[in-house]
Amino acid sequence: MQQQLFSTAEVAAKLGVSMGRVSHLTTHRGIKPVVMAGRRFYTNEDVTKMRPGRNGRPRLSKKARRSE
C-alpha cells in the first residue's frame, strides 16, 4: 500500500498556517519529513502531529481563581 505524501505548501493550506510555520512545527515537534529531490513531504500522520493547539493564554483553574 502506498502512503500519501503532502508537500509543505499543501500541509500549510490544510492547517491554515504559513509554510514557515510548518517548518517551525516540524523542528519543534521532532517530525522528520521525507526528502525527495530537495523537497520535503509529510505523511498524514505527520500532518496530524503538526496540528496547532488553541490560541492564547491558558485559562486559570477554579482553584487559582479563588486564591486571587
N, C-alpha and C positions, 0 to 999 in steps of 0.2 A: 504494500500500500504506500502510495506516495503522499508525503506530507506537504501541506500547502504553506508556502512561504510568502511573506509580505515585505515589501520594501519599506524603507524609513518613511518615505512620503505617505504610503498607504497606512502605516501604523499611526502617523501623526493625524491624518484625516479621521481615522477610526476613533482615536482617543480625544480629538478636538484640541490638540496641543501643537506646538511648533516642532519642526524637525530637530532643532537644537534641544528642546525639552526631551524628546525621545532619546537622544544621545545621553543626556544627563541622567535620565531614569535608568538606562541600561547600565551605566557606570556605577551608580549608587545602589542598585539592587542586585548587582552581580550577575547580570544576564549576558551571556556570550552569544553574539549574533553569528549566523552562518555567513561567511565572506566568500563571494564568488565574483571574480573579475573586478575586485576592488570595491564592490558594492556590498552593503550589509542587508541581510534578510533575517526576518524573525518568524518563528513558528506561532501558531495560535496560542500555545501555552505561554510563550514569552509575552505576547500581547496582553494576556490575562494578568500576568505578574506586573506588567507596567501600568496597569490602570491606576490613575492618580486617586488619592484619597479626597476627603472633603476639604473644602477651602476654609481658611480662617482659624481662629484660636479655639482650642477645645473648650467645651462648656465646663463650668465648675460643678463638682458633685454637690449633692444636698448638704453633706457634712461640711464641706469647705464654705458653702454659702452661709451656714448658720454661725460659723466662727467669726465672720466679719462684723 
